[in-house]
Amino acid sequence: MNNTIEMEFMIENGWPGVRIRPEFVNEPGKSYRFAIQVLSSRPNEYRSSLPAEPCPKEAYLSPWLRIPK
């Protein structure tokens, strides 16, 4: 399964963000933590890193997740 979504595709189709299916969230209304891989034409300039533990909420919560009530 390919879960790669390009930013251009999102903008062209009017997507407000990345959808996360409800079954992947532990409890409705709770925050969900996930990783984003940024693909760049300058791979040596950018490096990924593991999130800090404990997770600082202001840095790792996505504003995109909206769970319908």
N, CA, C and O atoms as a Maestro MAE file, in Angstrom:
{
 s_m_m2io_version
 :::
 2.0.0
}

f_m_ct {
 s_m_title
 :::
 protein
 m_atom[276] {
  # First column is atom index #
  i_m_mmod_type
  r_m_x_coord
  r_m_y_coord
  r_m_z_coord
  i_m_residue_number
  s_m_chain_name
  s_m_pdb_residue_name
  s_m_pdb_atom_name
  i_m_atomic_number
  :::
  1 25 0.842 -1.180 0.000 1 A "MET " " N  " 7
  2 3 0.000 0.000 0.000 1 A "MET " " CA " 6
  3 2 0.889 1.246 0.000 1 A "MET " " C  " 6
  4 15 1.822 1.336 0.798 1 A "MET " " O  " 8
  5 25 0.613 2.192 -0.873 2 A "ASN " " N  " 7
  6 3 1.385 3.415 -0.969 2 A "ASN " " CA " 6
  7 2 0.665 4.524 -0.210 2 A "ASN " " C  " 6
  8 15 -0.434 4.931 -0.586 2 A "ASN " " O  " 8
  9 25 1.284 5.004 0.848 3 A "ASN " " N  " 7
  10 3 0.693 6.072 1.647 3 A "ASN " " CA " 6
  11 2 1.370 7.410 1.399 3 A "ASN " " C  " 6
  12 15 1.280 8.310 2.234 3 A "ASN " " O  " 8
  13 25 2.045 7.556 0.266 4 A "THR " " N  " 7
  14 3 2.733 8.796 -0.046 4 A "THR " " CA " 6
  15 2 1.747 9.801 -0.632 4 A "THR " " C  " 6
  16 15 1.059 9.513 -1.611 4 A "THR " " O  " 8
  17 25 1.689 10.976 -0.024 5 A "ILE " " N  " 7
  18 3 0.805 12.041 -0.506 5 A "ILE " " CA " 6
  19 2 1.674 13.273 -0.740 5 A "ILE " " C  " 6
  20 15 2.328 13.756 0.185 5 A "ILE " " O  " 8
  21 25 1.685 13.777 -1.958 6 A "GLU " " N  " 7
  22 3 2.495 14.947 -2.271 6 A "GLU " " CA " 6
  23 2 1.730 16.221 -1.939 6 A "GLU " " C  " 6
  24 15 0.509 16.281 -2.087 6 A "GLU " " O  " 8
  25 25 2.463 17.239 -1.488 7 A "MET " " N  " 7
  26 3 1.840 18.510 -1.125 7 A "MET " " CA " 6
  27 2 1.121 19.136 -2.324 7 A "MET " " C  " 6
  28 15 0.035 19.694 -2.167 7 A "MET " " O  " 8
  29 25 1.711 19.049 -3.507 8 A "GLU " " N  " 7
  30 3 1.075 19.601 -4.707 8 A "GLU " " CA " 6
  31 2 -0.288 18.963 -4.946 8 A "GLU " " C  " 6
  32 15 -1.247 19.654 -5.289 8 A "GLU " " O  " 8
  33 25 -0.377 17.637 -4.764 9 A "PHE " " N  " 7
  34 3 -1.637 16.924 -4.938 9 A "PHE " " CA " 6
  35 2 -2.679 17.431 -3.945 9 A "PHE " " C  " 6
  36 15 -3.840 17.632 -4.301 9 A "PHE " " O  " 8
  37 25 -2.252 17.638 -2.684 10 A "MET " " N  " 7
  38 3 -3.173 18.123 -1.658 10 A "MET " " CA " 6
  39 2 -3.705 19.508 -2.012 10 A "MET " " C  " 6
  40 15 -4.900 19.772 -1.885 10 A "MET " " O  " 8
  41 25 -2.818 20.382 -2.453 11 A "ILE " " N  " 7
  42 3 -3.220 21.746 -2.798 11 A "ILE " " CA " 6
  43 2 -4.139 21.745 -4.014 11 A "ILE " " C  " 6
  44 15 -5.161 22.431 -4.016 11 A "ILE " " O  " 8
  45 25 -3.786 20.980 -5.052 12 A "GLU " " N  " 7
  46 3 -4.600 20.913 -6.267 12 A "GLU " " CA " 6
  47 2 -6.006 20.393 -5.991 12 A "GLU " " C  " 6
  48 15 -6.965 20.825 -6.631 12 A "GLU " " O  " 8
  49 25 -6.134 19.462 -5.034 13 A "ASN " " N  " 7
  50 3 -7.427 18.854 -4.737 13 A "ASN " " CA " 6
  51 2 -8.143 19.504 -3.558 13 A "ASN " " C  " 6
  52 15 -9.201 19.033 -3.138 13 A "ASN " " O  " 8
  53 25 -7.577 20.577 -3.025 14 A "GLY " " N  " 7
  54 3 -8.226 21.310 -1.947 14 A "GLY " " CA " 6
  55 2 -8.261 20.578 -0.616 14 A "GLY " " C  " 6
  56 15 -9.153 20.819 0.198 14 A "GLY " " O  " 8
  57 25 -7.304 19.689 -0.384 15 A "TRP " " N  " 7
  58 3 -7.261 18.970 0.893 15 A "TRP " " CA " 6
  59 2 -6.759 19.912 1.986 15 A "TRP " " C  " 6
  60 15 -5.749 20.587 1.789 15 A "TRP " " O  " 8
  61 25 -7.438 19.974 3.129 16 A "PRO " " N  " 7
  62 3 -6.965 20.826 4.223 16 A "PRO " " CA " 6
  63 2 -5.819 20.194 5.004 16 A "PRO " " C  " 6
  64 15 -5.143 20.881 5.770 16 A "PRO " " O  " 8
  65 25 -5.591 18.897 4.821 17 A "GLY " " N  " 7
  66 3 -4.528 18.190 5.538 17 A "GLY " " CA " 6
  67 2 -4.586 16.713 5.227 17 A "GLY " " C  " 6
  68 15 -5.318 16.286 4.335 17 A "GLY " " O  " 8
  69 25 -3.819 15.938 5.957 18 A "VAL " " N  " 7
  70 3 -3.765 14.495 5.758 18 A "VAL " " CA " 6
  71 2 -4.814 13.835 6.635 18 A "VAL " " C  " 6
  72 15 -4.879 14.100 7.835 18 A "VAL " " O  " 8
  73 25 -5.637 12.976 6.043 19 A "ARG " " N  " 7
  74 3 -6.661 12.265 6.818 19 A "ARG " " CA " 6
  75 2 -6.060 11.041 7.491 19 A "ARG " " C  " 6
  76 15 -5.256 10.318 6.903 19 A "ARG " " O  " 8
  77 25 -6.464 10.828 8.729 20 A "ILE " " N  " 7
  78 3 -6.066 9.630 9.462 20 A "ILE " " CA " 6
  79 2 -7.348 8.903 9.818 20 A "ILE " " C  " 6
  80 15 -8.226 9.464 10.474 20 A "ILE " " O  " 8
  81 25 -7.455 7.657 9.385 21 A "ARG " " N  " 7
  82 3 -8.675 6.893 9.630 21 A "ARG " " CA " 6
  83 2 -8.893 6.684 11.125 21 A "ARG " " C  " 6
  84 15 -7.933 6.462 11.862 21 A "ARG " " O  " 8
  85 25 -10.141 6.752 11.581 22 A "PRO " " N  " 7
  86 3 -10.444 6.645 13.016 22 A "PRO " " CA " 6
  87 2 -9.944 5.370 13.681 22 A "PRO " " C  " 6
  88 15 -9.644 5.386 14.875 22 A "PRO " " O  " 8
  89 25 -9.845 4.264 12.942 23 A "GLU " " N  " 7
  90 3 -9.393 3.028 13.579 23 A "GLU " " CA " 6
  91 2 -7.926 3.079 14.011 23 A "GLU " " C  " 6
  92 15 -7.477 2.227 14.779 23 A "GLU " " O  " 8
  93 25 -7.180 4.068 13.523 24 A "PHE " " N  " 7
  94 3 -5.787 4.206 13.928 24 A "PHE " " CA " 6
  95 2 -5.613 5.086 15.160 24 A "PHE " " C  " 6
  96 15 -4.495 5.257 15.647 24 A "PHE " " O  " 8
  97 25 -6.688 5.635 15.658 25 A "VAL " " N  " 7
  98 3 -6.647 6.494 16.836 25 A "VAL " " CA " 6
  99 2 -7.154 5.693 18.027 25 A "VAL " " C  " 6
  100 15 -8.183 5.025 17.931 25 A "VAL " " O  " 8
  101 25 -6.446 5.752 19.141 26 A "ASN " " N  " 7
  102 3 -6.827 4.971 20.318 26 A "ASN " " CA " 6
  103 2 -8.204 5.345 20.845 26 A "ASN " " C  " 6
  104 15 -9.061 4.475 21.001 26 A "ASN " " O  " 8
  105 25 -8.428 6.615 21.120 27 A "GLU " " N  " 7
  106 3 -9.700 7.064 21.660 27 A "GLU " " CA " 6
  107 2 -10.124 8.319 20.911 27 A "GLU " " C  " 6
  108 15 -9.306 9.217 20.710 27 A "GLU " " O  " 8
  109 25 -11.384 8.402 20.493 28 A "PRO " " N  " 7
  110 3 -11.852 9.620 19.826 28 A "PRO " " CA " 6
  111 2 -11.645 10.840 20.723 28 A "PRO " " C  " 6
  112 15 -11.894 10.796 21.927 28 A "PRO " " O  " 8
  113 25 -11.190 11.913 20.114 29 A "GLY " " N  " 7
  114 3 -10.964 13.145 20.853 29 A "GLY " " CA " 6
  115 2 -9.577 13.252 21.461 29 A "GLY " " C  " 6
  116 15 -9.204 14.307 21.975 29 A "GLY " " O  " 8
  117 25 -8.804 12.166 21.409 30 A "LYS " " N  " 7
  118 3 -7.449 12.182 21.956 30 A "LYS " " CA " 6
  119 2 -6.461 12.514 20.836 30 A "LYS " " C  " 6
  120 15 -6.767 12.352 19.654 30 A "LYS " " O  " 8
  121 25 -5.302 12.970 21.217 31 A "SER " " N  " 7
  122 3 -4.265 13.300 20.240 31 A "SER " " CA " 6
  123 2 -3.672 12.031 19.654 31 A "SER " " C  " 6
  124 15 -3.673 10.978 20.292 31 A "SER " " O  " 8
  125 25 -3.167 12.142 18.438 32 A "TYR " " N  " 7
  126 3 -2.564 11.001 17.754 32 A "TYR " " CA " 6
  127 2 -1.173 11.406 17.305 32 A "TYR " " C  " 6
  128 15 -0.997 12.485 16.739 32 A "TYR " " O  " 8
  129 25 -0.209 10.583 17.541 33 A "ARG " " N  " 7
  130 3 1.172 10.885 17.196 33 A "ARG " " CA " 6
  131 2 1.595 10.043 15.999 33 A "ARG " " C  " 6
  132 15 1.416 8.825 16.005 33 A "ARG " " O  " 8
  133 25 2.150 10.674 14.979 34 A "PHE " " N  " 7
  134 3 2.626 9.951 13.811 34 A "PHE " " CA " 6
  135 2 3.834 10.666 13.235 34 A "PHE " " C  " 6
  136 15 4.128 11.803 13.605 34 A "PHE " " O  " 8
  137 25 4.524 10.005 12.342 35 A "ALA " " N  " 7
  138 3 5.738 10.563 11.750 35 A "ALA " " CA " 6
  139 2 5.485 10.964 10.306 35 A "ALA " " C  " 6
  140 15 4.693 10.338 9.602 35 A "ALA " " O  " 8
  141 25 6.163 12.006 9.882 36 A "ILE " " N  " 7
  142 3 6.084 12.473 8.501 36 A "ILE " " CA " 6
  143 2 7.486 12.396 7.919 36 A "ILE " " C  " 6
  144 15 8.448 12.862 8.530 36 A "ILE " " O  " 8
  145 25 7.596 11.813 6.747 37 A "GLN " " N  " 7
  146 3 8.884 11.745 6.070 37 A "GLN " " CA " 6
  147 2 8.899 12.809 4.985 37 A "GLN " " C  " 6
  148 15 8.066 12.793 4.079 37 A "GLN " " O  " 8
  149 25 9.838 13.723 5.078 38 A "VAL " " N  " 7
  150 3 9.962 14.788 4.091 38 A "VAL " " CA " 6
  151 2 10.956 14.341 3.033 38 A "VAL " " C  " 6
  152 15 12.102 14.011 3.337 38 A "VAL " " O  " 8
  153 25 10.503 14.334 1.790 39 A "LEU " " N  " 7
  154 3 11.387 13.985 0.683 39 A "LEU " " CA " 6
  155 2 11.903 15.277 0.066 39 A "LEU " " C  " 6
  156 15 11.115 16.165 -0.260 39 A "LEU " " O  " 8
  157 25 13.197 15.390 -0.095 40 A "SER " " N  " 7
  158 3 13.808 16.626 -0.558 40 A "SER " " CA " 6
  159 2 14.761 16.345 -1.711 40 A "SER " " C  " 6
  160 15 15.304 15.246 -1.831 40 A "SER " " O  " 8
  161 25 14.955 17.348 -2.554 41 A "SER " " N  " 7
  162 3 15.947 17.224 -3.616 41 A "SER " " CA " 6
  163 2 17.355 17.414 -3.054 41 A "SER " " C  " 6
  164 15 18.340 17.210 -3.763 41 A "SER " " O  " 8
  165 25 17.451 17.809 -1.769 42 A "ARG " " N  " 7
  166 3 18.740 17.989 -1.112 42 A "ARG " " CA " 6
  167 2 18.830 17.033 0.082 42 A "ARG " " C  " 6
  168 15 18.797 17.473 1.231 42 A "ARG " " O  " 8
  169 25 18.942 15.730 -0.185 43 A "PRO " " N  " 7
  170 3 18.888 14.754 0.904 43 A "PRO " " CA " 6
  171 2 20.008 14.875 1.933 43 A "PRO " " C  " 6
  172 15 19.813 14.498 3.088 43 A "PRO " " O  " 8
  173 25 21.168 15.386 1.549 44 A "ASN " " N  " 7
  174 3 22.268 15.499 2.504 44 A "ASN " " CA " 6
  175 2 22.094 16.675 3.455 44 A "ASN " " C  " 6
  176 15 22.784 16.758 4.471 44 A "ASN " " O  " 8
  177 25 21.181 17.582 3.134 45 A "GLU " " N  " 7
  178 3 20.995 18.766 3.956 45 A "GLU " " CA " 6
  179 2 19.981 18.534 5.074 45 A "GLU " " C  " 6
  180 15 19.998 19.247 6.077 45 A "GLU " " O  " 8
  181 25 19.103 17.550 4.915 46 A "TYR " " N  " 7
  182 3 18.054 17.298 5.895 46 A "TYR " " CA " 6
  183 2 18.189 15.886 6.440 46 A "TYR " " C  " 6
  184 15 18.413 14.938 5.687 46 A "TYR " " O  " 8
  185 25 18.051 15.754 7.753 47 A "ARG " " N  " 7
  186 3 18.128 14.429 8.372 47 A "ARG " " CA " 6
  187 2 16.936 14.249 9.295 47 A "ARG " " C  " 6
  188 15 16.481 15.197 9.934 47 A "ARG " " O  " 8
  189 25 16.440 13.037 9.356 48 A "SER " " N  " 7
  190 3 15.342 12.751 10.266 48 A "SER " " CA " 6
  191 2 15.900 12.455 11.651 48 A "SER " " C  " 6
  192 15 17.056 12.060 11.797 48 A "SER " " O  " 8
  193 25 15.070 12.649 12.654 49 A "SER " " N  " 7
  194 3 15.482 12.331 14.016 49 A "SER " " CA " 6
  195 2 14.284 11.776 14.767 49 A "SER " " C  " 6
  196 15 13.135 12.077 14.443 49 A "SER " " O  " 8
  197 25 14.565 10.973 15.761 50 A "LEU " " N  " 7
  198 3 13.492 10.421 16.573 50 A "LEU " " CA " 6
  199 2 12.909 11.513 17.462 50 A "LEU " " C  " 6
  200 15 13.639 12.401 17.903 50 A "LEU " " O  " 8
  201 25 11.601 11.464 17.734 51 A "PRO " " N  " 7
  202 3 11.000 12.463 18.615 51 A "PRO " " CA " 6
  203 2 11.513 12.308 20.042 51 A "PRO " " C  " 6
  204 15 11.909 11.221 20.462 51 A "PRO " " O  " 8
  205 25 11.499 13.393 20.762 52 A "ALA " " N  " 7
  206 3 11.975 13.384 22.142 52 A "ALA " " CA " 6
  207 2 11.033 12.582 23.032 52 A "ALA " " C  " 6
  208 15 9.833 12.498 22.770 52 A "ALA " " O  " 8
  209 25 11.591 11.999 24.080 53 A "GLU " " N  " 7
  210 3 10.782 11.287 25.075 53 A "GLU " " CA " 6
  211 2 11.008 11.939 26.420 53 A "GLU " " C  " 6
  212 15 12.167 12.068 26.814 53 A "GLU " " O  " 8
  213 25 10.017 12.353 27.139 54 A "PRO " " N  " 7
  214 3 8.605 12.276 26.769 54 A "PRO " " CA " 6
  215 2 8.289 13.266 25.650 54 A "PRO " " C  " 6
  216 15 8.985 14.265 25.470 54 A "PRO " " O  " 8
  217 25 7.260 12.980 24.927 55 A "CYS " " N  " 7
  218 3 6.879 13.764 23.757 55 A "CYS " " CA " 6
  219 2 6.411 15.160 24.162 55 A "CYS " " C  " 6
  220 15 5.430 15.271 24.898 55 A "CYS " " O  " 8
  221 25 7.081 16.244 23.706 56 A "PRO " " N  " 7
  222 3 6.571 17.589 23.981 56 A "PRO " " CA " 6
  223 2 5.346 17.852 23.113 56 A "PRO " " C  " 6
  224 15 5.455 17.881 21.887 56 A "PRO " " O  " 8
  225 25 4.204 18.040 23.719 57 A "LYS " " N  " 7
  226 3 2.943 18.125 22.988 57 A "LYS " " CA " 6
  227 2 2.941 19.232 21.943 57 A "LYS " " C  " 6
  228 15 2.419 19.039 20.845 57 A "LYS " " O  " 8
  229 25 3.514 20.386 22.264 58 A "GLU " " N  " 7
  230 3 3.473 21.506 21.335 58 A "GLU " " CA " 6
  231 2 4.280 21.249 20.066 58 A "GLU " " C  " 6
  232 15 4.065 21.923 19.058 58 A "GLU " " O  " 8
  233 25 5.205 20.286 20.093 59 A "ALA " " N  " 7
  234 3 6.065 20.054 18.944 59 A "ALA " " CA " 6
  235 2 5.608 18.912 18.053 59 A "ALA " " C  " 6
  236 15 5.932 18.903 16.866 59 A "ALA " " O  " 8
  237 25 4.865 17.951 18.586 60 A "TYR " " N  " 7
  238 3 4.600 16.750 17.817 60 A "TYR " " CA " 6
  239 2 3.124 16.449 17.585 60 A "TYR " " C  " 6
  240 15 2.808 15.388 17.045 60 A "TYR " " O  " 8
  241 25 2.218 17.326 17.964 61 A "LEU " " N  " 7
  242 3 0.807 17.072 17.688 61 A "LEU " " CA " 6
  243 2 0.440 17.704 16.355 61 A "LEU " " C  " 6
  244 15 0.835 18.835 16.071 61 A "LEU " " O  " 8
  245 25 -0.293 16.999 15.560 62 A "SER " " N  " 7
  246 3 -0.663 17.490 14.236 62 A "SER " " CA " 6
  247 2 -1.933 18.322 14.298 62 A "SER " " C  " 6
  248 15 -2.905 17.913 14.933 62 A "SER " " O  " 8
  249 25 -1.943 19.473 13.657 63 A "PRO " " N  " 7
  250 3 -3.174 20.260 13.589 63 A "PRO " " CA " 6
  251 2 -4.152 19.705 12.554 63 A "PRO " " C  " 6
  252 15 -5.271 20.202 12.427 63 A "PRO " " O  " 8
  253 25 -3.734 18.677 11.815 64 A "TRP " " N  " 7
  254 3 -4.573 18.158 10.739 64 A "TRP " " CA " 6
  255 2 -5.642 17.199 11.204 64 A "TRP " " C  " 6
  256 15 -6.673 17.056 10.546 64 A "TRP " " O  " 8
  257 25 -5.418 16.536 12.332 65 A "LEU " " N  " 7
  258 3 -6.343 15.483 12.748 65 A "LEU " " CA " 6
  259 2 -7.650 16.071 13.259 65 A "LEU " " C  " 6
  260 15 -7.655 16.861 14.203 65 A "LEU " " O  " 8
  261 25 -8.739 15.693 12.646 66 A "ARG " " N  " 7
  262 3 -10.073 16.098 13.093 66 A "ARG " " CA " 6
  263 2 -10.922 14.846 13.136 66 A "ARG " " C  " 6
  264 15 -11.181 14.237 12.098 66 A "ARG " " O  " 8
  265 25 -11.356 14.454 14.312 67 A "ILE " " N  " 7
  266 3 -12.179 13.261 14.449 67 A "ILE " " CA " 6
  267 2 -13.631 13.694 14.551 67 A "ILE " " C  " 6
  268 15 -13.977 14.462 15.448 67 A "ILE " " O  " 8
  269 25 -14.500 13.214 13.643 68 A "PRO " " N  " 7
  270 3 -15.916 13.585 13.725 68 A "PRO " " CA " 6
  271 2 -16.538 13.042 15.002 68 A "PRO " " C  " 6
  272 15 -16.242 11.926 15.428 68 A "PRO " " O  " 8
  273 25 -17.405 13.849 15.606 69 A "LYS " " N  " 7
  274 3 -18.067 13.420 16.849 69 A "LYS " " CA " 6
  275 2 -19.324 12.641 16.572 69 A "LYS " " C  " 6
  276 15 -20.000 12.208 17.506 69 A "LYS " " O  " 8
  :::
 }
 m_bond[275] {
  # First column is bond index #
  i_m_from
  i_m_to
  i_m_order
  :::
  1 1 2 1
  2 2 3 1
  3 3 4 2
  4 3 5 1
  5 5 6 1
  6 6 7 1
  7 7 8 2
  8 7 9 1
  9 9 10 1
  10 10 11 1
  11 11 12 2
  12 11 13 1
  13 13 14 1
  14 14 15 1
  15 15 16 2
  16 15 17 1
  17 17 18 1
  18 18 19 1
  19 19 20 2
  20 19 21 1
  21 21 22 1
  22 22 23 1
  23 23 24 2
  24 23 25 1
  25 25 26 1
  26 26 27 1
  27 27 28 2
  28 27 29 1
  29 29 30 1
  30 30 31 1
  31 31 32 2
  32 31 33 1
  33 33 34 1
  34 34 35 1
  35 35 36 2
  36 35 37 1
  37 37 38 1
  38 38 39 1
  39 39 40 2
  40 39 41 1
  41 41 42 1
  42 42 43 1
  43 43 44 2
  44 43 45 1
  45 45 46 1
  46 46 47 1
  47 47 48 2
  48 47 49 1
  49 49 50 1
  50 50 51 1
  51 51 52 2
  52 51 53 1
  53 53 54 1
  54 54 55 1
  55 55 56 2
  56 55 57 1
  57 57 58 1
  58 58 59 1
  59 59 60 2
  60 59 61 1
  61 61 62 1
  62 62 63 1
  63 63 64 2
  64 63 65 1
  65 65 66 1
  66 66 67 1
  67 67 68 2
  68 67 69 1
  69 69 70 1
  70 70 71 1
  71 71 72 2
  72 71 73 1
  73 73 74 1
  74 74 75 1
  75 75 76 2
  76 75 77 1
  77 77 78 1
  78 78 79 1
  79 79 80 2
  80 79 81 1
  81 81 82 1
  82 82 83 1
  83 83 84 2
  84 83 85 1
  85 85 86 1
  86 86 87 1
  87 87 88 2
  88 87 89 1
  89 89 90 1
  90 90 91 1
  91 91 92 2
  92 91 93 1
  93 93 94 1
  94 94 95 1
  95 95 96 2
  96 95 97 1
  97 97 98 1
  98 98 99 1
  99 99 100 2
  100 99 101 1
  101 101 102 1
  102 102 103 1
  103 103 104 2
  104 103 105 1
  105 105 106 1
  106 106 107 1
  107 107 108 2
  108 107 109 1
  109 109 110 1
  110 110 111 1
  111 111 112 2
  112 111 113 1
  113 113 114 1
  114 114 115 1
  115 115 116 2
  116 115 117 1
  117 117 118 1
  118 118 119 1
  119 119 120 2
  120 119 121 1
  121 121 122 1
  122 122 123 1
  123 123 124 2
  124 123 125 1
  125 125 126 1
  126 126 127 1
  127 127 128 2
  128 127 129 1
  129 129 130 1
  130 130 131 1
  131 131 132 2
  132 131 133 1
  133 133 134 1
  134 134 135 1
  135 135 136 2
  136 135 137 1
  137 137 138 1
  138 138 139 1
  139 139 140 2
  140 139 141 1
  141 141 142 1
  142 142 143 1
  143 143 144 2
  144 143 145 1
  145 145 146 1
  146 146 147 1
  147 147 148 2
  148 147 149 1
  149 149 150 1
  150 150 151 1
  151 151 152 2
  152 151 153 1
  153 153 154 1
  154 154 155 1
  155 155 156 2
  156 155 157 1
  157 157 158 1
  158 158 159 1
  159 159 160 2
  160 159 161 1
  161 161 162 1
  162 162 163 1
  163 163 164 2
  164 163 165 1
  165 165 166 1
  166 166 167 1
  167 167 168 2
  168 167 169 1
  169 169 170 1
  170 170 171 1
  171 171 172 2
  172 171 173 1
  173 173 174 1
  174 174 175 1
  175 175 176 2
  176 175 177 1
  177 177 178 1
  178 178 179 1
  179 179 180 2
  180 179 181 1
  181 181 182 1
  182 182 183 1
  183 183 184 2
  184 183 185 1
  185 185 186 1
  186 186 187 1
  187 187 188 2
  188 187 189 1
  189 189 190 1
  190 190 191 1
  191 191 192 2
  192 191 193 1
  193 193 194 1
  194 194 195 1
  195 195 196 2
  196 195 197 1
  197 197 198 1
  198 198 199 1
  199 199 200 2
  200 199 201 1
  201 201 202 1
  202 202 203 1
  203 203 204 2
  204 203 205 1
  205 205 206 1
  206 206 207 1
  207 207 208 2
  208 207 209 1
  209 209 210 1
  210 210 211 1
  211 211 212 2
  212 211 213 1
  213 213 214 1
  214 214 215 1
  215 215 216 2
  216 215 217 1
  217 217 218 1
  218 218 219 1
  219 219 220 2
  220 219 221 1
  221 221 222 1
  222 222 223 1
  223 223 224 2
  224 223 225 1
  225 225 226 1
  226 226 227 1
  227 227 228 2
  228 227 229 1
  229 229 230 1
  230 230 231 1
  231 231 232 2
  232 231 233 1
  233 233 234 1
  234 234 235 1
  235 235 236 2
  236 235 237 1
  237 237 238 1
  238 238 239 1
  239 239 240 2
  240 239 241 1
  241 241 242 1
  242 242 243 1
  243 243 244 2
  244 243 245 1
  245 245 246 1
  246 246 247 1
  247 247 248 2
  248 247 249 1
  249 249 250 1
  250 250 251 1
  251 251 252 2
  252 251 253 1
  253 253 254 1
  254 254 255 1
  255 255 256 2
  256 255 257 1
  257 257 258 1
  258 258 259 1
  259 259 260 2
  260 259 261 1
  261 261 262 1
  262 262 263 1
  263 263 264 2
  264 263 265 1
  265 265 266 1
  266 266 267 1
  267 267 268 2
  268 267 269 1
  269 269 270 1
  270 270 271 1
  271 271 272 2
  272 271 273 1
  273 273 274 1
  274 274 275 1
  275 275 276 2
  :::
 }
}
